[in-house]
Amino acid sequence: MEKHLLIEIVTQTMPFGKYKGKLICDLPEHYLVWFYRQGFPPGKLGMWLQTMYEIRLNGLTHLLGEIKRCV
């Protein structure tokens, strides 16, 4: 996984919807699952959401905390 992608996940915010303005890394799991079922949006946002979904699925969220402290 590319480190710039992880840095973007902890610094970029959701641009629309109920969670507008919330960091991608802080989105609730049920929201990520909903996108997984409906389809991720195109572009960088979709890539961030899909990556965050995979991170949660594999229990790797602790890694993001370390990255957040460094940025």
C-alpha positions as CSV (number, residue, x, y, z in Angstrom):
1,M,0.0,0.0,0.0
2,E,1.3,3.4,-0.9
3,K,2.0,5.7,2.1
4,H,0.6,8.8,0.4
5,L,-2.7,7.0,0.2
6,L,-2.8,6.5,3.9
7,I,-1.8,10.1,4.6
8,E,-4.7,11.2,2.4
9,I,-7.1,9.0,4.3
10,V,-6.2,10.6,7.6
11,T,-6.2,14.2,6.2
12,Q,-9.0,14.4,3.7
13,T,-12.7,14.9,4.6
14,M,-15.9,13.5,3.1
15,P,-17.1,16.1,0.6
16,F,-20.9,15.3,0.8
17,G,-23.7,13.6,2.6
18,K,-24.5,13.0,6.2
19,Y,-20.8,12.8,7.1
20,K,-19.6,15.8,5.1
21,G,-16.5,17.3,6.7
22,K,-15.6,14.2,8.7
23,L,-12.2,12.7,8.0
24,I,-12.3,9.6,5.8
25,C,-10.5,7.6,8.5
26,D,-13.2,8.5,11.0
27,L,-16.2,7.4,8.9
28,P,-18.4,4.8,10.6
29,E,-18.0,1.2,9.5
30,H,-21.7,0.9,8.5
31,Y,-21.2,3.8,6.0
32,L,-18.2,2.1,4.4
33,V,-20.2,-1.2,4.2
34,W,-23.0,0.7,2.5
35,F,-20.6,2.0,-0.1
36,Y,-19.2,-1.5,-0.5
37,R,-22.7,-2.9,-1.3
38,Q,-23.8,0.1,-3.5
39,G,-20.5,0.7,-5.2
40,F,-17.7,3.1,-4.4
41,P,-17.7,6.4,-6.2
42,P,-15.2,7.0,-9.0
43,G,-11.9,8.7,-8.6
44,K,-9.8,9.4,-5.5
45,L,-12.8,9.5,-3.1
46,G,-13.8,5.9,-4.1
47,M,-10.2,4.8,-3.7
48,W,-10.0,6.3,-0.2
49,L,-13.3,4.8,0.8
50,Q,-12.5,1.4,-0.5
51,T,-9.1,1.4,1.2
52,M,-10.7,2.5,4.5
53,Y,-13.2,-0.3,4.1
54,E,-10.3,-2.8,3.6
55,I,-8.4,-1.4,6.6
56,R,-11.5,-1.8,8.8
57,L,-12.2,-5.3,7.4
58,N,-8.7,-6.5,8.3
59,G,-8.5,-4.8,11.7
60,L,-5.7,-2.4,10.8
61,T,-7.2,0.8,12.1
62,H,-4.5,1.1,14.7
63,L,-2.0,1.9,12.0
64,L,-4.0,5.0,11.1
65,G,-3.7,6.4,14.6
66,E,0.1,6.3,14.3
67,I,0.0,8.1,10.9
68,K,-2.4,10.7,12.3
69,R,0.0,11.6,15.1
70,C,2.8,12.0,12.6
71,V,1.0,14.3,10.2
